[in-house]
Structure formats: C-alpha cells, structure tokens
Amino acid sequence: MSDPLKVAIAGLGTVGVGTVKILQQHADVIENRCGRAIKITAVCARSNKDRGVDLSGYEWFDDAAQMAVKADADVIVELIGGSEGIAKDAVDAALAAGRHVVTANKALVAHHGQALATMAESKGVSLNYEAAVAGGIPVIKTLREGLAGNAMTRVQGILNGTCNYILTTMREEGRDFEEVLKDAQDFGYAEADPSFDIDGVDAAHKLAILASVAFGVQVNFDAVHIEGIRHISSTDIEFAEELGYRIKLLGIAAMTEHGLEQRVHPTMVPLSAPIASVEGVFNAVVTDGDAVDTLMQEGRGAGEGPTASAVVADICDIARGIMVPTFGVPVANLKPSQPRPMGQHVGAYYVRMMLVDEPGVFADVAAALRDNNVSMVSMLQQTSESGDAVPVVLTTHETKESDMNSALKAITALDTVVEAPHMIRIESA
C-alpha cells in the first residue's frame, strides 16, 4: 500500500472531535477502502481541555495558521468556522503551502470560494467542502460527479435543521415561534444568538454554493434573496394545513430565461410533495436534471456524526487520488451569474391579513388585487360578531412578484386593515 496520508485538524469542537473519532475507530476499514492509511499527525484548538478522545499522539498547535504551514501533514482540515479571521488565514496558508484543504465552513466557501479555488488550482491541490452543505448528505459529490452528465435546471432544499425543527414543532404542538425557539436553544439545536439560522443566512450560504456547482457559475452570495422565519405564526401554519400545504424554509436556485434566481424564504409546499414530509432537524436537497429528472436526498444536516462523516469522505477522496474541480468545472470556466431580480419572480402567493369585519372590506381588498393584476384563487375568513379585526387569508394565481408587492402596498393603505399583510410564497412542488 502507499504511504499514509497525513492529516492535521484545526478546530476540536463537535465536528472536529467527531472526525477524530471516525478516523481512529474505523482506521482499518478506511485504509482498506482507500488503499492507504489516513494518519492524524497534528491538531489545533483554543484550549487543551479533555474532549473525550485520545489526542496524546498528535502534535499540538495553538495557532491554526501556523499549523497549516508547519505541521507534518498533507491535508489541513479546517473546522473552525467563520468567513474571516483565523479560519480564512489557516486555509489561505495551507493552500499557499501546496497542501490539500478539507473544510466544513460554508460561510468561507460562499464568500471566498472562487479565490480559494483559484489558489488550489494553481497549486495542484484539492479544496473539498462536502460537509459545508447539508451535513451528511453527499450533495456536492452528487452534483459534481453523479450528475455530471446532466444540464441542471433547479436545485432546492431544506438547508437549515434549526428552522425545520422550529416549523415542525410549531405545527405538531400548536405553539408560537418564540416559545419553540427557546426550546431549540435549550436542546442545542439553536445558538444563543440564533439570527444566523432563523434569518436565513446559513441557508443562503449553502444555496450560493449549490447554485455554483449546479449551474457552473461564480459563487454570488450577494445575489441571494434572503428571508427568515421570524414572522411565521401558528395561525399561518394552521391555515397552510387547511389549504393543503406545509410551510418550510427553502433555498431555491433555478436557471431562468431572465437569469439565475437564488432565494431563501418560507415557502408553502403541497402536502403531497416529498419534501413536505421532511421533519425535525433533517435536511433535504432536491435536484432537477434533464437526464435524471428529479432526485431527492434526505438526511441529518448537522451534528457530530453526519458532518464528520462528510469530512472523512473528503479526506478519503484525497487519499484515493481523486481530484475534482472545486465547483465542478475549472475556475476559469465558471460563468458570471446574471441574477434575476426578485421582482421578476413569478409564482403563487399566500397572504394573511387582519381586517375589520365590516361590509365592503372584501370588495376593497379585491379591488386592490385587480388593480395590480393579481388574481385570487381562494379566501378563508373568520367572522366576528363584535366587529373586531379578524384574520383573513387569500391565495393567488401565479403572478409577478412586483405586482404582488404593489397589491400588498395598496391593501396596507386601506383603513380597514389593522396590520400589514404577511405574504408567503407558494411552490407547486
């Protein structure tokens, strides 16, 4: 067999420790599969505390960037996180030194992936990041290799387990967002500051990466339309079920005649759609290719085991001598993405309003829709004997988003509208 592949790991949090465990516990299996042993030679973390795993045989570094250059290693594994700072310094240093890099850092790849890929190509080394998107689901390998013979038309998915857990629990238990969010924090599914997850930024990082690989375009995080789930209420979830839908935070990228559409937002999907049944902390990615048609992959999107599994898979590719361009094609062949403005999006919509229950109010709402080229499909309403404001829900036929926004502005201006309408986009599948 060949000489061992030497690996240095920067970051010994949940994923870093999980990676060490897999490489230690399955060393024989991995060696047999790769044709060579994979040997950890060095580790780096902020403190040398007990992490429940034997680190005694590895060289210890306090500085990840120094380890990237000085460690006796062929591969630097970056599991620190963050788009800037020491994580970026370590990856920059590793690539400059001609060392392969494996990372789980979606923010780093979304913001600096093209520059890092250029450096990796110039040095003839790999930049692998399977663990950065959808945890244990091998979606990057699927797009870059398994679907290499397809022209992709669309990729979408549940890309954040925290949001999926919150929306699932709100529906199953009839509880409000803030209450479920607190539980998610207590259980460790959400951070103390959960904004990265619940405001859609985490999912947007992953979507920007998926879009680049799927469509052969430059990564363009700034072109992603981002909305989170803070405004989703238990009332919305109840109405969605009544209308035959389920609310999911989806990341959607599609190549259209007007350019590349990249959007992250709460979405109503039909109960019959496979992705509607993906619950809890699970992720799912749906890809549409001209040859394969529709493919859905589902699994755990985070956590020690699933994410570490993806990290080790990337290391194994390097051990086997498998090198694939970072985003599926050489960097020079990545096309600039022509973003499709969100106002040009065409789709159906769900709108929830609080209206004063008095004669003529629905005629006013209908007129606002009509005057802005929006056609209504259905309306659900409650009544109030006291004339208090009541929730009213309507759904529309497919329409241009700019027209929908104009209609919502007109509805908001009505005296009988108590609060600004809440809009959720509807996807057909």
Buried (B, 14 or more C-beta within 10 A) or exposed (E): EEEBBBBBBBBBBBBBBBBBBBBEEBBEEBBEEBEBBBBBBBBBBEEEEEBEBEBEEBBEBEBBBBBBBBBEBBBBBBBBBEBEEBBBBBBBBBBEBEBBBBBBBBBBBBBBBBBBBBBBBEBEBBBBBBBBBBBBBBBBBBBBEBBEEBEBBBBBBBBBBBBBBBBBBBBEEEBEBEBBBEBBBEEEBBEEEBEBBBBBBBBBBBBBBBBBBBBBBBBBBEBBBBBBBBBBBBBBBBBBEEBEBBBBBBBBBBBBEEBBBBBBBBBBBBEEBEBBEBBEBBBBBBBBBEEBEEBBBBBBBBBBBBBBBBBBBBBBBBBBEBBBBBBBBEBEEBEEBEBBEBEEBBBBBBBBBBBBBEEEBBEBBBBBBEEBEBEBBEEEBEEEEEEEBBBBBBBBEBBBBBBBBBBBEBBEEBEBBBEEBBBBBBBEE
